[in-house]
């Protein structure tokens, strides 16, 4: 057992949602077969040959185009095609070259992912939990006190290989596409280790090398827990109205508007949002987009503190990604010497691993400056 798994990390809740729509035969609903991933073949329905993804197959006809006849666009180069063809299938097709050990992947995770997902995938704040939840999918949260299912990578996801595509293209959230193929392999290996996934009956150790061939051998616990129906049957069976249709001028459409945002008592002390606009959260925190009082402390501290908590504390309270911790004077002394103008510029435009405005682009420059002043005053 590796030193990471041996820590007995207990994780609470998480949310990873995967969906699929596949079938192996007409009018049949069958469990997924990981050894025969159904992205090939056809079925017959109503006398028609239907492709496995539901599209009607038609006889292919060769159309001859004379050179110069089509005057739109240019031929895509192999390099351009390769740049767009980055998806990865559940059977592993599409995985690129690359490799990294789990121990190296743990370091990459700590520097790029832990700020949101925790050092061991336990989740920070409202960010997704990635580890744990085995045996919880049958839980039903019928009342507020019941535990619901914990949908994590280790408990809910059916396949691991598509996560390569997602992590590579979308993570880290503030700076997507920054990770190399090697680093993505390392991160996935570390998450598999934390979830205590075995491959060929063996534990994943710190020195295990993760690459495309390795991921193709991984079978997650919930791999056969999904039911696929690839014929895409409609949810309704109404006959389409083609004549003598209802005259909508004689009918009145009523829209019921319910604003539930004020009927819920927040359980965490962070600003709440209504239609994308921050509002007061019932705990006295000012909205992030509200004009902040002038910097330099004083009456502006309360508003700046609230904005700091909402947009900056995730890194500057924990030191994630090398961020200087607010209140640790030794980590700020050299930065403060650089001068107020430099600190403002770094915070607004981004610097090293920190995205512009801490990733919250709704903040105005004056608001960012007020937050910087608040952080500096707390760290002198």
C-alpha positions, 0 to 999 in steps of 0.5 A: 500500500502506498504512503498516500493511500495509507493515510486513510483519507476520508472524503465526504461529497463529490460530483462528477457527472458522466453520461453515455448513449450507446447500444449493441442491438435493436430494441435491447438495453444491455449493460456496458461491455468494457471489452467491446466498446460499442462504437462500431457496427450497425443494427436493423430497425423498421427495415432500415440499417441504423448506425450504432449512434442512431444515425440512418446509414445510406449508401455511400456515393462518390462525388467528383469535384473538379479542382477549383470548383469549390471556392470556399475554405482551404484543405486542412493540413495534417497538423491542423487536423491533429490539433482538433482531433484531441478527444479520447474514447473510453476504450483508450483510442486517442490517448497521446504519447507520454508517461510519468510516475505516480509520485511525480504526478502527486507533485504536479497535482499539489502544484496545479490541482490541490488549490481546488480539489485538496491535497488528497482529492477531498475537495476545497469549498464547493469544488468537486471531491475526486476520491471516495464514495465507494458503496454509496451510489445506492444511498437515497437522500430522502430527508435532509439528514440522510446521506446521498450518493457520493459521485466521485471518480472512484465511485461513479465514473465508468471509464478513466481514459476520457478524463485525460481529454477533460483534464488536458483541455479544461484544467486547471480552471484558471489556466486550462491547457497548461499541463503537458501530456506527461503531467496529465498522465501523472495526475490521473495515476495519482488519483487512481492511487488515492481511489485504491484502484488495482490494475491486474490485481496489483496496487498502484505504487508511487513508482508505477509509470502511467502511460496510454497502455497502462490506462487502457488496462484500468477498470473502474468499480462502476464500469458496468453500472451504466445502462446504454440504449443507443436507439435514442427513443423519444421520451414522448410519443405525441403525434406531430400536429400538421393540420388543424393545429391549436390556435395559440391566439385563443390561449394564454401562456402563463409564466410563474416566476419564483425567486428561491434565493431569499428562501434559503439560509446559506450554510457557508459564509460566501457571497451568494449569486442571483442570475450571475450577480452577487447579492448580500448573503444574509451574513453581512458580506458585501457583494463583490461587484459593489463599489469598494471604499477607497483602498488603504484600510479604514472603512474599506477593510470589511468590503475588501476582506469579503472580496478577498475571502471570495476570490483570493483566500483559496490560494492565499490562505493555504499557500497553494501553487506557491501563493504567499500566505496572508499574515506570514510576514516573511513571505511578503517582505520582499514582495512589499519592497517591490512597491505598490505599483508592481503588486497592483500590476501582478494582481490585475494582470496575473503573475507566475501561477496566479491568473489575472485578478485571481481568476475573478474577471468580474472584479474591477481594477480598483477592487483588486487594488483594495484587496491587495492593500488588505492583504499587505496590511495583514502581512506587515 
